[in-house]
Every structure is written in C-alpha cells, then in structure tokens.
Amino acid sequence: MAAKFYAVGSFHLRSRNLFVLVGDVLEGYIDVGMSVTVDLGSLGVTVKVASMEVIDVDYLNKSYKGLAFAYDDPEELEFWKSFRLSDETFVVERLD
C-alpha cells in the first residue's frame, strides 16, 4: 500500500552523507527501505529511504518527519539539491 508524504523542505547532513526530505506523512505508513518517486516531468527518479528522522523546529514549536536518502558522491547531492524539493506531495511505496 502506498503512502503520501508532504514535503515542506529539504536539507543535507554532510557528516552522514544524507539528503533529508522534511515534512508530514499525509496517508499510510512510511518505513526504511521504502521508495520515493520524484516526478521530473518526462522522467521519474526513485530513491530508497535510508533512515527516518525526527526534525524538531523549535521556533515553530513543531516536529516533522525526515525521510533521509543516502548519497555516494557530491554530484549526487547536487542533483538532489537542485530540485529545491518543497511544497510537494510524494508517493512512498515498497517496491520489493
């Protein structure tokens, strides 16, 4: 069963080689190993969730979920950062 995740923004954790999509689970359940598909128009890129994080935003007094994706090289990180993923809903599903 697919879940839906609404992203409010993203950031990277250089020390852990993770790119993190920050937001809320709108529907369903999301766990490590599930896949997120990012629709790029005529192309879709699918990436696996490497870890789930809790992102506390103190000045908003709010906690978000973080879907962390591992990357191997700086070019891959720049690829993800270039999309400025925010204010979008993503489908997350188990593709195994």
N, C-alpha and C positions, 0 to 999 in steps of 0.2 A: 504494500500500500504506500502510495506517495504522500509525502508531507509537503507543506508550504512554509517557506521562510521569507519574512520581510526584512530586507537589509536597510539599515539606517546609515551605514557607512562601512569603512574598512580601514585596516592599518596593517603594518607588518611588525613582526618580532624578529629582528635581525639575529639576535643571540640564539634563537631556536630555529631559524630558517622556516618561519611560518608566516603565511599571509592569512589574516583573520577577517572574515565577513561578520559584521556585528549587526544584531537585530533581534527579532522575536519570531518564535515558532507560531504560525497562524493556525496550522492544522496538522494533525498527526504527530508522529514521534520521530525524532532525528537522533542517530547514534553514529559513533565512529565506524568508518568503513562504508557508509552510505555515500552516494554520489550526487553532486550538484551539477546541473547543466546550466551553463551561461549561454544565452542566446545572443549571438553576434550578428543577427540578420540572416544572411545566407549560410552561416556556419554556426555550429554549436560546439562549445568546448566543455567537456565533462571532467570533473576533478573529484577525488575522494576526500572525505572529511578525515583528517589525520587525528584531530582531537577536538573535544568540546571544552569551551572555556566559559567562565562567568566573567562578564565585563561590568564592573561597577563604575557608574558615572556619578561621582559624589555631588557635583554641583547641581545635577538634575534629581538627585536622590532616587536613582533608578538603576536597576540591573538589567543587562541584556545578555543574550546568549552569543557566544562566539563560535563560529564554525571555522576551524583552522585547517589550512591546506599547506602541506609541506612543499618546499621548492628546493631544487638542487643547485641552481646557478643564478647569478644576478640577473641574467637576461630573462629568465622565467619570472622572477619577481617583478621586473619592469613591465613585463607583459600584463600581469595582473593589476599592477598599479595604474597602468594606462587607461583602464576602463572606468576608474573612479566609481566603483560599484556602490550605489546608494539609491534609496527611494525606489527599490525594485523588489518584486516578489519572485522567488526562485523555487523550482520543484526539486525536492530532495527525495531520492529513492534508492532502494537496494537493487543493484544491477547484477548481483551474483547469480 
